[in-house]
Amino acid sequence: MAENEAKESLSDSSDDFADQEPWVLYRDRPEWKDVKPIELNEGPFPVVAIAYSDRFRDIFNYFRAVVMNNEISERAFQLTSDALDLNPANYTVWQYRRTLLKGLDRSLPKELLFVRRIIEDHPKNYQVWHHRRVLVEWLNDPSSELRLTEIILAQDAKNYHAWQHRQWVLDTFKLFDHELEFVERLLDDDVRNNSAWNQRFFVIKQTSGFTEEIISRELTYTASSLKKTCHNESAWNYLRGVLSHHPTGLNGHPVVEELCESLETNHCDVPFYMAFLVDRMEEMMQANASTSKVLLPKADEVLQSLATKIDPIRREYWLFLSRYLNSQFTN
């Protein structure tokens, strides 16, 4: 992605929402004199009373009143905008806003612009992403969503909410055509991006599936990456995920066998690789118990090395695996 695209602003229409005049409390607005605000009831002895600002109390006192009265009006809609500016994580406000959108027949494309502004300021807010999903469903128009999530992910490539929204859009509207290209760009930028590896798995599972041809392609791609960066836990996890769809499991595929030979030749002592070797040996012993006489001592040697030299911070875990394998395969 070009640098200028990655920094693209999400708030092209922010002027539409900017305050143009000094703030006036709702209780001082003549057009709201007919509404009796409802105070928050925290009981006679609140344990930890929150020091809400006067503006916050005022807005939500009136919000509770319009909800109680089920008021469907333009002023109530503006009230939700003010409430969301103060607390965009309030699910009740978003839900009532959707009621108002329907009741007032408000412009949904304009509402999408409002949501873009909130997402820019609060990109990890579940409620705003849910609201956007509802709008896209109502419009049946996902045309802006992949670009929006691409921009958000350019700022934080592991934003779970953006990924969740993107996957929903891809799957719901079947927009997978160029998704692998997008994922590969992310992995070119950061090969340790676990979210991008996860997305790659998701795309394949939802489209072609893990056929023999696809498995070979993905193993070749992953092995090439691991030869360059063998410390990458995300790639090792992806390799295991792909092999879970292969009939021979962790053993037997020529791409994997060649990868292991290459790493062994280069004396790779990465914990993820060594754990992979142990799991390969366990798989072989489960398939053929007679191999345990040769493989169990080798597996135990690897686990002892992990526990004492290579990865001592997880010493107890490796020793536990050693005891487990010995209990399973010692005659």
Buried (B, 14 or more C-beta within 10 A) or exposed (E): BEEEEEEBEBBEEBEEEEEEEEEEBBBEEEEBEEBEBBEEEEEEEEEEEEEBEEBBBBBBBBBBBBBEEEBBEEBBBEBBEBBBBBEBEBEBBBBBBBBBBEBEEEEBEEBBBBBBBBBBEBBBBEBBBBBBBBBBEEBEBBEBBBEBBBBBBBEEBEBEBBBBBBBBBBBBBEBBEEBBEBBEEBBEEEBEBBBBBBBBBBBBEBBEEBEEEBBBBBBBBBBEBBBEEBEBBBBBBBBBBBBEBBEEBBBBBEBBEBBBEBBEEEEBBBBBBBBBBBBBBBBBBEEEEEBBEEBBEEBBEBBEBBBEEBBEEBEEBBBEBBEEBBEEBEE
